Amino acid sequence: MEGIGSKTTASHTCSFGSANNSYAFRLMKLLKKAEINFISCPTENIYLQGRQDTYPKRRGLTRVKELNDAKINVCFAQDSMSDPWYPLGNGNMMMILDHGIHICQMMSFEEIDNALDLITVNGAKTMHIQDEYGLEEGKPANFIVLEAKSEFDAVCERAGILASVRNGEYLLKKEPQVIQTDIEILK
């Protein structure tokens, strides 16, 4: 059984968000040692969990910030695409990221700088595809281009996607948005 931890993923783990700190931090030491991955679906979980509760309501989200701070691999996902459990699911991972970092209270400059990892490299590690993932020669050309100057700006400005490429072929290509203003109107 040893060595399977990195190939093991715990999804949702909503009740972990309701566990007391003593239990949670003791368990996180074991989880880190085991190298288990975590997936959080922030929009579905915040909507579905605790909806039957009276106040105070549970948030219904796993401890993403604490797992991330403990260097346990955690990523964001969305597993409901316009279904009865979460009718607003559309697979837009930038939206999931935006909601997720708000809900998980991950707003320090460092957390924002590294936020894209929650929907990119951490997910690749979870899926065990690190050897195929990334922009290096010999790897499949699968990537998106965001309309931003930096990772920080992409998160803060809720950047749109300019291009989506799979195996070197464009799936989507969009012209950058041009915004024109007339300063005289603003006076």
Contacts in CASP RR format, 6 or more apart in sequence:
PFRMAT RR
TARGET T0000
AUTHOR 0000-0000-0000
METHOD contacts of the structure
MODEL  1
MEGIGSKTTASHTCSFGSANNSYAFRLMKLLKKAEINFISCPTENIYLQG
RQDTYPKRRGLTRVKELNDAKINVCFAQDSMSDPWYPLGNGNMMMILDHG
IHICQMMSFEEIDNALDLITVNGAKTMHIQDEYGLEEGKPANFIVLEAKS
EFDAVCERAGILASVRNGEYLLKKEPQVIQTDIEILK
3 35 0 8 1.000
5 34 0 8 1.000
5 35 0 8 1.000
5 36 0 8 1.000
6 35 0 8 1.000
6 36 0 8 1.000
6 37 0 8 1.000
6 125 0 8 1.000
6 128 0 8 1.000
7 128 0 8 1.000
8 34 0 8 1.000
8 36 0 8 1.000
8 37 0 8 1.000
9 36 0 8 1.000
9 37 0 8 1.000
9 38 0 8 1.000
9 39 0 8 1.000
9 126 0 8 1.000
10 36 0 8 1.000
10 37 0 8 1.000
10 38 0 8 1.000
10 39 0 8 1.000
11 38 0 8 1.000
11 39 0 8 1.000
11 41 0 8 1.000
11 77 0 8 1.000
11 79 0 8 1.000
12 39 0 8 1.000
12 40 0 8 1.000
12 41 0 8 1.000
12 45 0 8 1.000
12 62 0 8 1.000
13 38 0 8 1.000
13 40 0 8 1.000
13 62 0 8 1.000
14 45 0 8 1.000
14 49 0 8 1.000
14 60 0 8 1.000
14 61 0 8 1.000
14 62 0 8 1.000
16 24 0 8 1.000
16 27 0 8 1.000
16 62 0 8 1.000
16 63 0 8 1.000
17 24 0 8 1.000
17 58 0 8 1.000
17 59 0 8 1.000
17 60 0 8 1.000
17 61 0 8 1.000
17 62 0 8 1.000
17 63 0 8 1.000
18 58 0 8 1.000
18 60 0 8 1.000
19 27 0 8 1.000
19 63 0 8 1.000
24 63 0 8 1.000
24 66 0 8 1.000
25 66 0 8 1.000
28 63 0 8 1.000
28 66 0 8 1.000
28 67 0 8 1.000
28 70 0 8 1.000
28 72 0 8 1.000
31 67 0 8 1.000
31 70 0 8 1.000
31 72 0 8 1.000
32 70 0 8 1.000
32 71 0 8 1.000
32 72 0 8 1.000
35 73 0 8 1.000
36 72 0 8 1.000
37 73 0 8 1.000
37 74 0 8 1.000
37 75 0 8 1.000
37 123 0 8 1.000
37 125 0 8 1.000
37 126 0 8 1.000
38 62 0 8 1.000
38 64 0 8 1.000
38 67 0 8 1.000
38 72 0 8 1.000
38 73 0 8 1.000
38 74 0 8 1.000
38 75 0 8 1.000
38 126 0 8 1.000
39 74 0 8 1.000
39 75 0 8 1.000
39 76 0 8 1.000
39 77 0 8 1.000
39 123 0 8 1.000
39 126 0 8 1.000
40 61 0 8 1.000
40 62 0 8 1.000
40 64 0 8 1.000
40 74 0 8 1.000
40 75 0 8 1.000
40 76 0 8 1.000
40 77 0 8 1.000
40 100 0 8 1.000
40 104 0 8 1.000
41 76 0 8 1.000
41 77 0 8 1.000
41 78 0 8 1.000
41 79 0 8 1.000
41 80 0 8 1.000
41 96 0 8 1.000
42 61 0 8 1.000
42 64 0 8 1.000
42 76 0 8 1.000
42 96 0 8 1.000
42 99 0 8 1.000
42 100 0 8 1.000
42 103 0 8 1.000
42 104 0 8 1.000
43 78 0 8 1.000
43 86 0 8 1.000
43 88 0 8 1.000
43 89 0 8 1.000
43 95 0 8 1.000
43 96 0 8 1.000
43 99 0 8 1.000
43 100 0 8 1.000
44 78 0 8 1.000
44 79 0 8 1.000
44 80 0 8 1.000
44 85 0 8 1.000
44 86 0 8 1.000
44 89 0 8 1.000
45 60 0 8 1.000
45 61 0 8 1.000
45 62 0 8 1.000
46 59 0 8 1.000
46 60 0 8 1.000
46 61 0 8 1.000
46 99 0 8 1.000
46 103 0 8 1.000
47 86 0 8 1.000
48 60 0 8 1.000
48 85 0 8 1.000
48 86 0 8 1.000
49 58 0 8 1.000
49 59 0 8 1.000
49 60 0 8 1.000
49 61 0 8 1.000
50 57 0 8 1.000
50 58 0 8 1.000
50 60 0 8 1.000
51 57 0 8 1.000
59 103 0 8 1.000
61 103 0 8 1.000
61 104 0 8 1.000
62 74 0 8 1.000
64 74 0 8 1.000
64 76 0 8 1.000
64 100 0 8 1.000
64 104 0 8 1.000
64 106 0 8 1.000
64 118 0 8 1.000
65 104 0 8 1.000
65 105 0 8 1.000
65 106 0 8 1.000
65 111 0 8 1.000
67 74 0 8 1.000
68 74 0 8 1.000
68 106 0 8 1.000
68 111 0 8 1.000
68 118 0 8 1.000
73 122 0 8 1.000
73 123 0 8 1.000
73 125 0 8 1.000
73 126 0 8 1.000
74 118 0 8 1.000
74 122 0 8 1.000
75 118 0 8 1.000
75 119 0 8 1.000
75 122 0 8 1.000
75 123 0 8 1.000
75 125 0 8 1.000
75 126 0 8 1.000
76 93 0 8 1.000
76 96 0 8 1.000
76 97 0 8 1.000
76 100 0 8 1.000
76 118 0 8 1.000
76 119 0 8 1.000
77 96 0 8 1.000
77 123 0 8 1.000
78 86 0 8 1.000
78 89 0 8 1.000
78 91 0 8 1.000
78 93 0 8 1.000
78 96 0 8 1.000
80 86 0 8 1.000
80 89 0 8 1.000
81 89 0 8 1.000
81 90 0 8 1.000
81 91 0 8 1.000
82 88 0 8 1.000
82 89 0 8 1.000
82 90 0 8 1.000
83 89 0 8 1.000
93 119 0 8 1.000
94 119 0 8 1.000
94 146 0 8 1.000
94 154 0 8 1.000
94 158 0 8 1.000
94 159 0 8 1.000
94 160 0 8 1.000
94 161 0 8 1.000
96 119 0 8 1.000
97 115 0 8 1.000
97 116 0 8 1.000
97 118 0 8 1.000
97 119 0 8 1.000
97 155 0 8 1.000
98 155 0 8 1.000
98 158 0 8 1.000
100 106 0 8 1.000
100 118 0 8 1.000
101 107 0 8 1.000
101 111 0 8 1.000
101 112 0 8 1.000
101 115 0 8 1.000
101 118 0 8 1.000
101 155 0 8 1.000
106 112 0 8 1.000
106 115 0 8 1.000
109 152 0 8 1.000
112 152 0 8 1.000
112 155 0 8 1.000
112 156 0 8 1.000
113 151 0 8 1.000
113 152 0 8 1.000
114 151 0 8 1.000
115 151 0 8 1.000
115 155 0 8 1.000
116 151 0 8 1.000
116 154 0 8 1.000
116 155 0 8 1.000
121 130 0 8 1.000
121 133 0 8 1.000
124 130 0 8 1.000
124 132 0 8 1.000
124 133 0 8 1.000
124 134 0 8 1.000
131 139 0 8 1.000
132 139 0 8 1.000
132 140 0 8 1.000
133 139 0 8 1.000
134 143 0 8 1.000
135 141 0 8 1.000
135 143 0 8 1.000
140 166 0 8 1.000
140 167 0 8 1.000
140 168 0 8 1.000
141 165 0 8 1.000
141 166 0 8 1.000
141 167 0 8 1.000
141 168 0 8 1.000
142 165 0 8 1.000
142 166 0 8 1.000
142 167 0 8 1.000
142 168 0 8 1.000
143 164 0 8 1.000
143 165 0 8 1.000
144 161 0 8 1.000
144 163 0 8 1.000
144 164 0 8 1.000
144 165 0 8 1.000
145 161 0 8 1.000
145 162 0 8 1.000
145 163 0 8 1.000
145 164 0 8 1.000
145 165 0 8 1.000
146 154 0 8 1.000
146 159 0 8 1.000
146 160 0 8 1.000
146 161 0 8 1.000
146 162 0 8 1.000
147 154 0 8 1.000
147 159 0 8 1.000
147 160 0 8 1.000
147 161 0 8 1.000
147 162 0 8 1.000
147 176 0 8 1.000
147 177 0 8 1.000
148 154 0 8 1.000
148 157 0 8 1.000
148 159 0 8 1.000
148 160 0 8 1.000
153 159 0 8 1.000
161 172 0 8 1.000
161 174 0 8 1.000
162 173 0 8 1.000
162 174 0 8 1.000
162 175 0 8 1.000
162 176 0 8 1.000
163 170 0 8 1.000
163 172 0 8 1.000
163 173 0 8 1.000
163 174 0 8 1.000
164 170 0 8 1.000
164 171 0 8 1.000
164 172 0 8 1.000
165 171 0 8 1.000
END
